[in-house]
Amino acid sequence: VPFLGIGIDHAYAGCGLGAQLMEFIHAYAREQGMGGIVLNVHYANTHAQALYMKMGYFQLGHSLQGQMMFMKRFPTDEK
């Protein structure tokens, strides 16, 4: 199972880099044929949580480590 850790330095917060990074990750995941993304985020990281929700993620619950889990599914072309 692929696992990736990402973050934006506080000095660059609010510049839109998080959204750009997530769009790049979404495009790459789609190119690889993945059906979606599941991610964990610290419960205190409300800025990231808001970004994920804005980008179409929904909350799944909590990980065993106590982090919040979010998921985004990609639409398929299957009919």
Residue pairs with C-beta under 8 A, 6 or more apart in sequence:
4 25
6 21
6 25
8 17
8 18
8 21
13 47
18 47
18 48
18 51
19 51
19 55
22 51
22 52
22 55
25 37
26 37
26 55
26 72
26 74
29 36
29 37
29 74
30 74
34 74
35 73
35 74
35 76
36 71
36 72
36 73
36 74
37 57
37 71
37 72
38 60
38 69
38 70
38 71
39 52
39 57
39 69
39 70
39 71
40 63
40 65
40 67
40 68
40 69
40 70
41 48
41 49
41 52
41 67
41 68
41 70
42 48
42 67
42 68
43 66
43 67
43 68
49 68
49 70
52 70
52 72
53 59
53 70
55 72
56 72
57 70
57 71
57 72
58 70
58 71
58 72
59 68
59 69
59 70
60 69
60 70
60 71
61 68
61 69
62 68
62 69
63 69
